[in-house]
C-alpha cells in the first residue's frame, strides 16, 4: 500500500514539475494528447527522412524556431503540408509536447 502511495505521489510531482516548466502559451495544453499524436502521425519517421540520423536535428534549425509562437506555427505548417487533420487544440498539444521535449521555452 505504501509503495503504491509513494509511486502515485512521485508521478503527481513529476507532472506538476513538467507543467511548471512549460511556457505560459502552452499552460493549458494536453501534453499527453500531443505525445499520442506525434506517435500516431509518425512525425519522427518524417523527420528522419528529411534530416537523417534519429531525426532530432530538425528541432534545431539554426534559430528558426526561437519563440513558442514560431514552434506552434511550424506544427501548423506540418499539419497543413501533411494533411494531418489536426484541430487547433491538437496543434497546441503537439507544440506543447515538443516544447517539453526539445525547445524548453519557459
MIZA-770449 format. One line per field, with one value per residue: residue number from 1; residue in one letter; chain; z, x, y of N, C-alpha, C, O in turn. Coordinates in Angstrom, 2 decimals, padded with zeros to 5 digits. Atoms other than C-alpha are relative to their C-alpha. Example, Ala and Ser with C-alpha at 12.3 -4.5 7.8 and 13.67 -1.06 7.14 Angstrom:
seq 1,2
type A,S
mol A,A
nw 000.00,-000.06
nu 000.89,-000.82
nv -001.19,-001.19
caw 007.80,007.14
cau 012.30,013.67
cav -004.50,-001.06
cw 000.00,000.73
cu 000.90,-000.77
cv 001.20,001.09
ow 000.66,000.90
ou 001.94,-000.26
ov 001.18,002.20
This chain:
seq 1,2,3,4,5,6,7,8,9,10,11,12,13,14,15,16,17,18,19,20,21,22,23,24,25,26,27,28,29,30,31,32,33,34,35,36,37,38,39,40,41,42,43,44,45,46,47,48,49,50,51,52,53,54,55,56,57,58,59,60,61,62,63,64,65,66,67,68,69,70,71,72,73,74,75,76,77,78,79,80,81,82,83,84,85,86,87,88,89,90,91,92,93,94,95,96,97,98,99,100,101,102,103,104,105,106
type X,X,X,X,X,X,X,X,X,X,X,X,X,X,X,X,X,X,X,X,X,X,X,X,X,X,X,X,X,X,X,X,X,X,X,X,X,X,X,X,X,X,X,X,X,X,X,X,X,X,X,X,X,X,X,X,X,X,X,X,X,X,X,X,X,X,X,X,X,X,X,X,X,X,X,X,X,X,X,X,X,X,X,X,X,X,X,X,X,X,X,X,X,X,X,X,X,X,X,X,X,X,X,X,X,X
mol A,A,A,A,A,A,A,A,A,A,A,A,A,A,A,A,A,A,A,A,A,A,A,A,A,A,A,A,A,A,A,A,A,A,A,A,A,A,A,A,A,A,A,A,A,A,A,A,A,A,A,A,A,A,A,A,A,A,A,A,A,A,A,A,A,A,A,A,A,A,A,A,A,A,A,A,A,A,A,A,A,A,A,A,A,A,A,A,A,A,A,A,A,A,A,A,A,A,A,A,A,A,A,A,A,A
nw 000.00,-000.09,001.25,000.97,-000.33,000.34,001.46,000.42,-000.36,000.87,001.32,-000.06,-000.09,001.31,000.92,-000.42,000.41,001.45,000.32,-000.54,000.92,001.29,000.33,-000.23,001.19,000.05,-001.35,-000.01,001.04,-000.37,000.44,000.28,001.34,000.94,000.15,000.73,001.40,000.58,000.28,001.01,001.31,000.37,000.25,-000.02,001.29,000.99,-000.34,000.39,001.46,000.37,-000.50,-000.29,-001.39,-000.74,000.32,-001.00,000.50,000.52,-001.08,-000.22,001.33,-000.04,-000.49,000.68,-000.98,-001.18,-000.90,-000.07,001.12,001.20,-000.14,000.33,001.44,000.72,-000.13,000.91,001.35,000.21,000.07,001.30,001.06,-000.05,-000.07,-001.18,-000.50,-001.39,-000.44,-000.68,-001.29,000.29,000.32,-001.27,-000.81,000.59,-000.25,-001.42,-000.21,000.59,-000.85,-001.17,000.43,000.76,000.03,-001.39,-000.22,-001.33
nu 000.83,-000.86,-000.75,000.92,000.17,-001.25,-000.05,001.04,-000.46,-001.14,000.54,000.66,-001.04,-000.64,000.90,000.00,-001.26,000.03,000.84,-000.62,-001.06,000.60,000.22,001.40,000.82,000.42,000.40,001.25,-000.08,000.06,-001.29,000.17,000.59,-001.06,-000.89,000.75,000.10,-001.35,-000.22,000.96,-000.28,-001.35,-000.78,-001.43,-000.36,-000.09,-001.19,-001.16,-000.11,-000.41,-001.31,-000.86,-000.28,001.21,001.01,000.06,-000.61,001.05,000.43,-001.00,-000.26,-000.82,000.69,001.27,001.07,-000.59,001.06,001.10,000.93,-000.62,000.14,001.39,000.14,-000.64,000.88,001.13,-000.53,-000.06,001.39,000.53,-000.75,000.24,001.45,000.20,001.35,000.00,000.79,-000.90,-000.46,-000.99,-001.23,-000.45,-000.50,-001.25,-001.02,-000.34,-000.81,-001.32,-000.67,-000.55,-001.05,-001.12,-000.26,-000.09,000.37,000.62
nv -001.20,-001.17,-000.09,-000.59,-001.42,-000.68,-000.11,-000.95,-001.35,-000.33,-000.30,-001.30,-001.03,-000.07,-000.71,-001.39,-000.61,-000.19,-001.14,-001.20,-000.39,-000.29,-001.41,-000.39,000.20,001.40,000.43,000.76,001.02,001.41,000.54,001.44,000.06,-000.37,001.15,001.03,-000.43,000.10,001.43,000.46,-000.61,000.44,-001.21,000.32,000.62,-001.08,-000.80,000.80,-000.12,-001.37,-000.43,001.14,000.34,000.35,-001.01,-001.08,-001.23,-000.86,-000.88,-001.03,-000.57,-001.21,-001.18,-000.28,000.16,-000.66,-000.45,000.97,-000.24,000.57,001.44,000.31,-000.23,001.10,001.16,-000.24,000.19,001.45,000.44,-000.38,000.69,001.44,000.21,000.84,-000.18,-000.46,-001.14,-000.94,000.51,001.03,-000.73,-000.57,001.12,000.48,-001.02,000.06,001.21,-000.26,-000.98,000.70,000.95,-000.52,-001.44,-000.44,-001.39,-000.16
caw 000.00,000.95,-002.20,-004.33,-002.50,-002.95,-006.68,-007.06,-005.25,-007.27,-010.50,-009.42,-008.51,-011.84,-013.75,-011.70,-012.43,-016.16,-016.21,-014.05,-016.68,-019.57,-021.31,-020.42,-024.03,-023.52,-019.92,-020.82,-023.47,-023.27,-023.46,-023.31,-026.38,-028.11,-027.45,-028.72,-031.92,-032.51,-032.28,-034.36,-037.13,-037.19,-037.01,-036.18,-039.40,-041.49,-039.64,-040.21,-043.95,-044.00,-041.89,-041.35,-038.18,-035.49,-036.88,-033.86,-035.85,-037.27,-033.85,-034.11,-037.41,-036.63,-034.70,-036.94,-034.12,-031.45,-029.86,-028.68,-031.36,-034.07,-032.73,-032.90,-036.42,-037.51,-036.13,-038.06,-041.19,-040.82,-040.21,-043.42,-045.56,-044.43,-044.27,-040.76,-039.92,-036.59,-034.84,-033.21,-029.82,-031.41,-032.87,-029.48,-027.75,-030.18,-029.86,-026.06,-026.14,-028.46,-026.22,-023.21,-025.18,-027.28,-027.09,-023.39,-023.75,-020.29
cau 000.00,002.74,004.68,001.62,001.11,004.77,004.61,001.36,002.81,006.03,004.02,001.94,005.05,006.63,003.59,003.50,007.16,006.62,003.80,005.74,008.49,006.08,005.85,002.68,001.49,001.18,-000.07,-003.48,-002.27,-002.90,000.70,-000.34,-002.53,000.40,002.66,-000.02,-000.49,003.27,003.41,000.26,001.31,004.82,006.41,009.81,009.82,009.18,011.91,014.36,013.59,014.17,017.33,018.67,020.03,017.39,015.50,016.17,018.29,015.04,014.39,017.44,017.08,019.70,017.46,014.41,012.19,013.11,009.74,006.79,004.63,007.12,007.01,003.23,003.40,005.78,003.47,000.60,002.78,003.43,-000.28,-001.16,001.60,000.84,-002.94,-002.94,-006.35,-005.34,-007.82,-006.37,-006.24,-004.29,-001.72,-001.47,-000.96,001.75,003.60,003.45,004.81,007.64,008.38,008.83,010.95,013.15,012.74,012.19,010.71,009.71
cav 000.00,002.45,001.65,002.50,005.81,006.72,005.99,007.95,010.96,010.80,010.72,013.69,015.65,014.80,016.02,019.20,019.85,019.35,021.85,024.30,024.32,024.82,028.19,030.14,029.88,026.10,026.06,024.65,022.20,018.46,017.23,013.57,014.12,015.84,012.85,010.48,012.50,012.65,008.85,008.24,010.60,009.07,012.51,011.00,008.94,012.06,013.97,011.10,011.20,014.96,015.31,011.79,010.29,009.97,012.98,015.18,017.66,019.00,020.56,022.79,024.66,027.34,029.71,029.45,028.24,030.76,031.52,029.44,031.07,030.04,026.48,026.43,027.86,025.10,022.43,024.03,024.08,020.33,019.76,021.59,020.06,016.52,016.99,015.55,016.96,018.45,020.68,023.82,022.10,019.22,021.62,023.29,019.91,018.78,022.09,021.83,018.27,019.33,022.28,020.00,017.52,019.75,023.51,024.17,027.66,028.90
cw 000.00,-001.28,-001.07,000.24,-000.38,-001.51,-000.50,000.29,-000.89,-001.40,-000.03,000.06,-001.33,-001.00,000.36,-000.42,-001.49,-000.37,000.51,-000.95,-001.37,-000.19,000.21,-001.22,-000.04,001.31,000.03,-001.03,000.59,-000.56,-000.33,-001.39,-001.05,-000.25,-000.78,-001.48,-000.71,-000.38,-001.13,-001.39,-000.52,-000.38,-000.07,-001.33,-001.09,000.25,-000.37,-001.50,-000.41,000.41,000.32,001.49,000.71,-000.20,000.93,-000.47,-000.57,001.06,000.29,-001.33,000.04,000.34,-000.65,000.94,001.31,000.94,000.05,-001.16,-001.31,000.03,-000.37,-001.50,-000.83,000.09,-000.93,-001.46,-000.34,-000.16,-001.39,-001.13,-000.07,000.06,001.16,000.60,001.46,000.19,000.72,001.34,-000.18,-000.31,001.27,000.88,-000.53,000.26,001.47,000.30,-000.55,000.84,001.21,-000.38,-000.52,000.23,001.38,000.20,001.35,000.12
cu 000.87,000.79,-000.87,-000.16,001.23,000.10,-001.01,000.44,001.15,-000.48,-000.66,001.03,000.71,-000.84,-000.02,001.26,000.00,-000.84,000.61,001.08,-000.54,-000.16,-001.47,-000.91,-000.60,-000.59,-001.27,-000.02,-000.04,001.26,-000.10,-000.61,001.06,000.95,-000.66,-000.07,001.35,000.28,-000.91,000.33,001.39,000.89,001.50,000.45,000.15,001.26,001.28,000.21,000.55,001.42,000.95,000.19,-001.26,-001.12,-000.01,000.65,-001.03,-000.46,001.00,000.35,000.68,-000.80,-001.34,-001.19,000.53,-001.04,-001.07,-000.99,000.56,-000.11,-001.42,-000.26,000.61,-000.84,-001.21,000.43,000.05,-001.41,-000.58,000.68,-000.33,-001.48,-000.36,-001.38,-000.06,-000.99,000.95,000.53,001.02,001.36,000.62,000.63,001.34,001.12,000.44,000.88,001.41,000.78,000.64,001.16,001.25,000.33,000.16,-000.20,-000.71,-000.71
cv 001.25,000.22,000.66,001.49,000.79,000.22,001.02,001.42,000.42,000.35,001.37,001.13,000.17,000.77,001.48,000.72,000.27,001.21,001.30,000.52,000.39,001.50,000.34,-000.19,-001.42,-000.50,-000.84,-001.13,-001.41,-000.68,-001.49,-000.20,000.32,-001.15,-001.12,000.34,-000.10,-001.46,-000.50,000.52,-000.37,001.19,-000.31,-000.59,001.06,000.83,-000.75,000.08,001.36,000.35,-001.13,-000.23,-000.45,001.02,001.19,001.30,000.97,001.01,001.11,000.67,001.37,001.25,000.31,-000.11,000.57,000.61,-001.09,000.17,-000.57,-001.53,-000.43,000.16,-001.12,-001.27,000.16,-000.18,-001.50,-000.57,000.26,-000.78,-001.49,-000.36,-000.92,000.14,000.42,001.14,000.94,-000.52,-001.13,000.64,000.55,-001.09,-000.51,001.02,-000.02,-001.21,000.20,001.01,-000.69,-000.91,000.68,001.48,000.63,001.51,000.09,001.30
ow -000.77,-001.71,-001.81,-000.70,-000.91,-001.97,-001.37,-000.55,-001.35,-002.01,-000.97,-000.58,-001.73,-001.76,-000.53,-000.84,-001.93,-001.23,-000.11,-000.99,-002.22,000.77,-000.03,-001.06,-000.59,001.46,000.92,-001.29,001.71,-001.69,-001.28,-002.14,-002.08,-001.39,-001.61,-002.33,-001.88,-001.45,-002.04,-002.38,-001.65,-001.38,-000.91,-001.80,-001.90,-000.70,-000.82,-001.97,-001.38,-000.35,000.62,002.33,000.17,000.42,000.66,000.10,-000.70,000.73,001.22,-001.78,-000.55,-000.39,-000.32,000.83,002.13,001.87,-000.86,-001.67,-002.12,-001.01,-001.12,-002.11,-001.87,-000.88,-001.57,-002.27,-001.41,-001.03,-001.98,-002.01,-001.16,000.08,001.01,001.31,002.14,-000.65,001.08,001.69,000.70,000.20,001.47,001.50,000.25,000.62,001.76,001.05,000.08,000.97,001.55,000.38,-000.19,000.41,001.57,001.03,001.66,001.16
ou 000.62,001.02,-000.39,-000.13,001.13,000.45,-000.69,000.27,001.20,000.04,-000.48,000.86,001.04,-000.32,000.03,001.20,000.46,-000.45,000.42,001.34,000.22,-000.41,-002.34,-002.10,-001.68,-000.80,-001.42,-001.06,000.41,001.27,000.54,-000.19,001.15,001.31,-000.02,000.16,001.42,000.82,-000.45,000.18,001.76,001.61,002.21,001.54,001.07,001.96,002.25,001.34,001.30,002.14,002.12,-000.45,-002.05,-002.17,-000.70,000.37,-000.76,-001.01,000.79,001.50,000.19,-000.74,-001.96,-002.14,001.10,-000.69,-001.17,-001.52,-000.20,-000.31,-001.60,-000.95,000.07,-000.95,-001.64,-000.33,-000.40,-001.65,-001.22,000.02,-000.41,-001.85,-001.11,-001.83,-001.07,-001.12,002.06,001.69,001.86,002.39,001.83,001.67,002.25,002.23,001.63,001.85,002.39,002.00,001.78,002.13,002.37,001.49,001.03,000.46,-001.56,-001.29
ov 002.19,001.35,001.52,002.28,001.90,001.30,001.83,002.31,001.56,001.29,002.14,002.16,001.29,001.58,002.33,001.88,001.32,002.00,002.35,001.72,000.86,002.22,-000.50,-000.46,-001.63,-001.70,-001.67,-001.72,-001.63,-001.18,-001.96,-001.08,-000.35,-001.42,-001.76,-000.52,-000.48,-001.73,-001.18,-000.20,-000.03,001.15,000.25,-000.26,000.99,001.19,-000.14,000.23,001.47,000.99,-000.89,000.41,-001.22,000.92,002.17,002.36,002.17,002.06,001.89,000.60,002.33,002.24,001.31,000.67,-000.15,001.33,-001.90,-000.82,-001.11,-002.16,-001.39,-000.65,-001.50,-002.02,-000.80,-000.69,-001.92,-001.40,-000.61,-001.31,-002.06,-001.53,-001.89,-000.76,000.20,002.03,000.54,-000.30,-001.35,000.20,000.46,-000.87,-000.79,000.64,000.14,-001.10,-000.19,000.91,-000.41,-001.04,000.28,001.84,001.49,002.13,-000.75,001.61
